[in-house]
Amino acid sequence: MSKVLKLPVPPAPEGETLSDHAFRQIQSAIVKGEIPPGSRISEPELVRAYGISRGPLREALHRLEGQRLLVRVPHAGVRVVALSRQELNELYQIRESLEGMACRLAAQNMTPQAIDELRQVLLAHERDENFQAGRGYYQQEGGYDFHYRIVQGSGNQMLFRLLCEDLYQLARMYRIQYSSTPNRPPQVYAEHHRILDAIADGDGELAQLLMRRHIRASYLNIEREIAQADLQRTEA
């Protein structure tokens, strides 16, 4: 857990509670892989790192458990989530099904203005320096996230709560940590454009099919990366 102490911890912005600040900083570090999956969470080290008491820290950790980024392991304390292959497959099966549905609904419900705003989001992704350099795909959250905006545009609030609240940061964690695979970023960008074109044309069936294929391709990419890492560890 000592790795977290090496991370820069800026002071809390004015008006933000210490608990909120610790929550945001630890969440970001977990999602980006700066605190690796499976890492044990040490409350004393985090107390020293963030200069807060255990009360606000435990509140932040409890919220991260609610986002499924932390898990309590019997006799081992709190750890950063590390999904098994089966759990990861299940997560992507859920995403494939529900985000496909979101696309079908978005084709019915998104306004021309919302579609134009989403095109502007994709243009911002294209201009991102990491994307331009081939280092990875644009990975901002919320309104700057292509997937988030489509679920929002579906108009289905229960779907939004499932995908953009309950499972959102867990899914982002795997999306971000496997976003720099060679050749995958330009493929992702092209797939996003085809999905958006189908939504703009009001073709919900095509939009749903394209999103399902897109998420399935992302999962297969992660599977290949995991298999390659396992092979390298075996050969080492």
Secondary structure, 3 states (H helix, E strand, C coil): CHHHHHCCCCCCCCCCCHHHHHHHHHHHHHHCCCCCCCCECCHHHHHHHHCCCHHHHHHHHHHHHHCCCEEEECCCEEEECCCCHHHHHHHHHHHHHHHHHHHHHHHHHCCHHHHHHHHHHHHHHHHCHHHHCCCCCCCCCHHHCHHHHHHHHHCCHHHHHHHHHHCHHHHHHHHHHCCCCCCHHHHHHHHHHHHHHHHHCCCHHHHHHHHHHHHHHHHHHHHHHHHHHHHHHHHC
